[in-house]
């Protein structure tokens, strides 16, 4: 809180670390369901390998649309019948999908759910014992198996899901912008965010008289450095300089 008799407390938010896995998410689960349906359909109608529903883009898109619906229904129900009329080459799709079958098929996916959690705790230098509250955001939290995996991981801590993911991002961005603006008057919030990847600067001479052998590379900020920080790079050259900023790393979102 701010000092002073009449001072109002200021909320401070500090990001300690970030972690992710781009191969996890709703799209990956959708594709698992698609592959389940394709395997069932092709195995029943084209077991000899003479054809595949994947050869028809229209039929494949129908399966993708149906797979999203099936995944959603299985989040609240243990099983669901799946039916698509004249899916491919005049053949209908008729199958029954259970939540247990889908979870078994997606075992590799669910085993990797806690990977980013392990990394972010390690990078932040904290343990599970240091946590007092958890808030889950995103469509994936509606998948029962994901919630169960995380519940087992965070033993003894309640998994909160009080926020709407889209609304939280939009409202947070607006509120931070309002805090930075001199026009709006809102309750002050202190936010310290960090970079995802290293920020690299590359310097080289430009123009016809440029020294092609001279260049200078430097890491301005390492990964997880506080945003809005400043750094000075000093050099002496007489010719024009081309400055290129790059973000290191290739797997960040």
CORTAJO-V680140 format. One record per helix or strand. SS is the DSSP state (helix for helix, strand for strand). FROM is the first residue (numbers start at 1). TO is the last residue. If there is no record, write none. Layout:
ss->{SS:SS}
from->{FROM:FROM}
to->{TO:TO}
This chain:
ss->{strand:helix:helix:helix:strand:strand:helix:helix:helix:helix:strand:helix:helix:strand:helix:strand:strand:strand:strand:strand:strand}
from->{11:26:53:57:79:91:99:107:115:128:134:139:144:159:165:189:194:199:215:226:241}
to->{14:45:55:74:88:98:105:111:124:130:135:142:153:160:180:192:194:205:221:226:247}
